[in-house]
Amino acid sequence: MDDRIEETAIDDLLVVHTPVYQDERGQFQEIHSEERFASQDIPIDFERTFYSQSDRDVLRGLHLQLPPFQEAKLVSCLHGKIFDVAVDLRPDSETYGEAVTACLSGTATASLCIPRGFAHGFVALADDSIVHYMSDNEYAPDHQSGIHWADESVGVDWPVTDPIVSEKDQNLGSLAAFGQQFRSADEK
């Protein structure tokens, strides 16, 4: 059984593996345990839970909320398969602008634990991919932001060439534009 927390190349961004129990009836998995997170010094209190369904090649992101409504997330794929991306947008981080990717699926044990200050997005690699994620802050539409999924300065090697992207996501700006917007908002 896989029961571990794996560090990534970016501080505080973790891959959380939890055991999957299978028998002739199917499978069972505990994705999150407050006690387990506390014992690993992961100080996140989740407030909301979301579910999305996407068909193959649907790309969502890269989204985040600006202060004071930043969100930490725990992202899991319950069915199908996704290519998940988290981009460090913490202003004082040594890894600002860098991304970590992970393939999450309904048959694997991994979830991505994303701290506050990261943009997040994914592309579905299978039809009927179901993503479940938990968030630790309220939704604040006036504080929405993000960066364009194909911004070459971030360096994500997406496994699709012609994804299905919403108009809103297609109109997100570059990492450089985000940095300028964030510094301007921070100075106010």
Summary of the structure (lengths in Angstrom):
residues: 188
radius of gyration: 16.3
end to end distance: 50.1
largest distance: 59.0
contacts: 547
relative contact order: 0.23
helix: 14%
strand: 41%
